[in-house]
Amino acid sequence: MPTTFIRSCHPAGLHPAAGSPAYDPRIGPSTDRTFSDRRAAGRVLADMLADYAGSDVVVLGLARGGVPVAAEIAGRLGGELDVFVVRKLGVPRWPELAMGAIASGGGVVVNDDVVQSLHISDAQLQDVIAAETEELSRRETVYRGTGPPPRLAGRSVVLVDDGIATGATMLAAIRAVRAAGPTRVIVAVPVGPPSVPELLRGEADDVVIAAVPRRFQAVGQVFADFHQVSDDEVREALKR
């Protein structure tokens, strides 16, 4: 699948297209709701996604934290479960600072605000993309083995993570999935800031968020248990 580049000057690396009139995000209460862990959040989301039960649906958990959430959703909806890998594109010498993201299937989001302000050359950017593409492929093999990814064409795809902060990671995933020809792309996350529905307008067909905190600070703030998900946990969840 060819690489899909999105170059943007928006702070979150987003360049939304015109939204569909049917776009109607489903948002949980704007309260200080919490979850015991990722799986508990997945069960709440599964109830919110009940209208997709029994349909030809694929549930893709963004590695690694989104997979336990997705496993609960897939189990309750009767959908096919798989992993979807997204890697942050870190700034050279400051890898913790993101200048974009790359996803399984070739979706790439680049935040031009960061690239230009830090004078990052195209050569440097391509080096980071190449390195992260290699790591992405390695992780896919670790999680899925040599088996092929599920067919997405003509099916409803639910993209699941354990939360959204800026939206750049999820946008890279949406763009990559779109290239495979699904009928619908649904984003489902336990938590995110109030800006998420507007950020994803024109990108996702449906957005489901279980909780929007009064003061959003970080994804982990709504979880009692927010341990780092291991590769072994991902593989185990995918066996279910």
ChimeraX attribute file (.defattr): number of C-alpha atoms within 10 A of each C-alpha:
attribute: neighborCount
match mode: 1-to-1
recipient: residues
	/A:1	10
	/A:2	9
	/A:3	15
	/A:4	17
	/A:5	15
	/A:6	18
	/A:7	16
	/A:8	18
	/A:9	15
	/A:10	15
	/A:11	14
	/A:12	20
	/A:13	27
	/A:14	23
	/A:15	20
	/A:16	16
	/A:17	10
	/A:18	9
	/A:19	14
	/A:20	13
	/A:21	8
	/A:22	8
	/A:23	16
	/A:24	13
	/A:25	19
	/A:26	15
	/A:27	19
	/A:28	18
	/A:29	13
	/A:30	14
	/A:31	11
	/A:32	13
	/A:33	16
	/A:34	18
	/A:35	19
	/A:36	12
	/A:37	18
	/A:38	28
	/A:39	19
	/A:40	17
	/A:41	25
	/A:42	30
	/A:43	20
	/A:44	19
	/A:45	25
	/A:46	25
	/A:47	15
	/A:48	18
	/A:49	18
	/A:50	12
	/A:51	10
	/A:52	16
	/A:53	17
	/A:54	11
	/A:55	12
	/A:56	15
	/A:57	24
	/A:58	24
	/A:59	30
	/A:60	29
	/A:61	28
	/A:62	26
	/A:63	24
	/A:64	23
	/A:65	21
	/A:66	27
	/A:67	31
	/A:68	27
	/A:69	32
	/A:70	36
	/A:71	29
	/A:72	24
	/A:73	32
	/A:74	24
	/A:75	17
	/A:76	18
	/A:77	21
	/A:78	17
	/A:79	23
	/A:80	18
	/A:81	24
	/A:82	24
	/A:83	28
	/A:84	27
	/A:85	22
	/A:86	25
	/A:87	23
	/A:88	22
	/A:89	26
	/A:90	18
	/A:91	19
	/A:92	16
	/A:93	7
	/A:94	8
	/A:95	12
	/A:96	11
	/A:97	13
	/A:98	20
	/A:99	25
	/A:100	28
	/A:101	24
	/A:102	30
	/A:103	29
	/A:104	23
	/A:105	24
	/A:106	20
	/A:107	25
	/A:108	27
	/A:109	29
	/A:110	25
	/A:111	23
	/A:112	19
	/A:113	17
	/A:114	20
	/A:115	19
	/A:116	12
	/A:117	8
	/A:118	12
	/A:119	10
	/A:120	15
	/A:121	11
	/A:122	10
	/A:123	9
	/A:124	14
	/A:125	18
	/A:126	11
	/A:127	13
	/A:128	18
	/A:129	20
	/A:130	13
	/A:131	11
	/A:132	20
	/A:133	19
	/A:134	11
	/A:135	14
	/A:136	20
	/A:137	14
	/A:138	12
	/A:139	20
	/A:140	18
	/A:141	13
	/A:142	14
	/A:143	23
	/A:144	17
	/A:145	11
	/A:146	9
	/A:147	9
	/A:148	8
	/A:149	13
	/A:150	13
	/A:151	12
	/A:152	19
	/A:153	15
	/A:154	13
	/A:155	17
	/A:156	21
	/A:157	24
	/A:158	29
	/A:159	25
	/A:160	32
	/A:161	27
	/A:162	28
	/A:163	25
	/A:164	20
	/A:165	17
	/A:166	17
	/A:167	20
	/A:168	26
	/A:169	27
	/A:170	26
	/A:171	28
	/A:172	29
	/A:173	28
	/A:174	22
	/A:175	24
	/A:176	23
	/A:177	25
	/A:178	19
	/A:179	17
	/A:180	15
	/A:181	15
	/A:182	17
	/A:183	14
	/A:184	19
	/A:185	23
	/A:186	19
	/A:187	26
	/A:188	30
	/A:189	24
	/A:190	30
	/A:191	30
	/A:192	25
	/A:193	22
	/A:194	17
	/A:195	12
	/A:196	18
	/A:197	23
	/A:198	13
	/A:199	20
	/A:200	25
	/A:201	20
	/A:202	17
	/A:203	26
	/A:204	25
	/A:205	20
	/A:206	21
	/A:207	23
	/A:208	23
	/A:209	25
	/A:210	25
	/A:211	26
	/A:212	22
	/A:213	22
	/A:214	13
	/A:215	12
	/A:216	16
	/A:217	12
	/A:218	14
	/A:219	18
	/A:220	18
	/A:221	17
	/A:222	25
	/A:223	19
	/A:224	12
	/A:225	12
	/A:226	16
	/A:227	11
	/A:228	9
	/A:229	15
	/A:230	12
	/A:231	14
	/A:232	11
	/A:233	15
	/A:234	23
	/A:235	18
	/A:236	13
	/A:237	19
	/A:238	19
	/A:239	10
	/A:240	10
